Amino acid sequence: MINTRHLMTLTLDVPTSVDLGQTPRGGRKIAHIAGGHFEGERLKGQVQAAPGGDWLLLRSDGVLSLDVRITLETDDHELIFMSYQGMRHGPAAVIERLNKGERVASEEYYFRMAPLFETGSARYGWINRLIAVATGSREPSGPIYQIYEVL
């Protein structure tokens, strides 16, 4: 049994991506993260528009592998670096609907990530010492994550 506590809801605005095509490792895209916001019991704020991005790789087995780096700015102007690895996959028809920008219930596909946090802020130093996991859903404007601290 793993106990968790909700850390935050993270909503990202991802308006564009660059398609590098088929590389030796798979189909590579780089997505620009234009901003977003996050809110939880212990922290709240905005996602900085730059620098930040998502280095996506569509593997040969149909799994979309995520490699994301963003900067969170809390409402009290402290900075937190957040990186995460994740994956999204599901039935081909569901993924096709997601790729068209349609809203699809998150129960219809698998979307998970494992974030890490880094800050020099004394106030938020506790975030440097936790393990977190998240579930995601993909909206037309970008992903929404429910992030949980592992207790």
LINZI-V532557 format. One record per residue. PHI is phi as a letter, one per 40 degrees, with the letter a starting at -180 (none if undefined). OMEGA is omega in degrees with one decimal (NA if undefined). Layout:
BEGIN
<<PHI/OMEGA> <PHI/OMEGA>>
END
This chain:
BEGIN
<<none/176.3> <b/176.9> <c/179.3> <b/174.6> <b/179.8> <c/179.0> <c/179.8> <a/166.9> <b/-178.6> <b/178.2> <b/-178.3> <b/175.3> <b/-176.4> <b/-174.0> <c/-173.7> <b/172.0> <a/176.9> <b/-179.3> <c/178.8> <c/179.1> <g/-177.9> <c/177.6> <b/177.6> <d/-178.5> <c/-177.5> <i/177.7> <c/-173.5> <b/171.7> <b/173.7> <b/-176.3> <b/175.9> <c/174.5> <c/-172.4> <c/-178.5> <i/-178.8> <i/180.0> <a/178.9> <a/179.6> <a/175.2> <a/-178.3> <c/-174.4> <b/177.7> <a/-175.2> <a/176.6> <i/-175.5> <b/172.7> <c/177.9> <c/-177.2> <c/-179.6> <a/-9.9> <c/177.2> <i/179.4> <a/-179.0> <b/178.6> <c/-173.4> <c/177.1> <b/175.3> <c/-176.5> <c/-178.8> <c/178.8> <c/176.9> <g/178.7> <c/173.3> <c/-178.2> <c/-177.8> <b/175.0> <b/-168.8> <b/174.9> <b/-179.9> <a/175.0> <b/176.3> <c/173.2> <b/-178.1> <c/178.8> <c/176.6> <b/169.4> <g/172.1> <c/-177.2> <b/178.3> <b/173.4> <c/178.7> <b/172.9> <b/175.2> <a/171.3> <b/179.3> <a/177.1> <a/176.7> <b/175.7> <a/179.4> <i/177.9> <d/-175.7> <d/-178.3> <c/178.9> <c/179.7> <c/177.0> <c/177.5> <c/176.8> <c/-178.6> <c/176.5> <c/-179.1> <g/178.7> <c/172.4> <c/-179.3> <b/178.6> <d/-176.0> <c/178.4> <c/-176.4> <c/-179.8> <a/-179.1> <c/-179.4> <a/-176.4> <b/176.1> <a/-179.0> <b/-177.5> <c/170.5> <b/-177.6> <b/-179.3> <a/176.9> <a/172.8> <c/-178.5> <c/176.2> <c/-177.1> <c/-176.7> <b/-179.5> <d/178.9> <d/-176.6> <c/176.6> <c/-170.8> <b/179.3> <b/171.4> <b/-179.4> <b/174.4> <b/-177.4> <a/169.1> <b/-177.5> <b/169.2> <b/-177.2> <b/175.2> <c/179.3> <d/-178.2> <c/-179.6> <i/-176.8> <c/171.8> <b/-177.9> <b/167.9> <b/-173.6> <b/-176.4> <b/172.5> <c/174.3> <c/-176.6> <c/NA>>
END
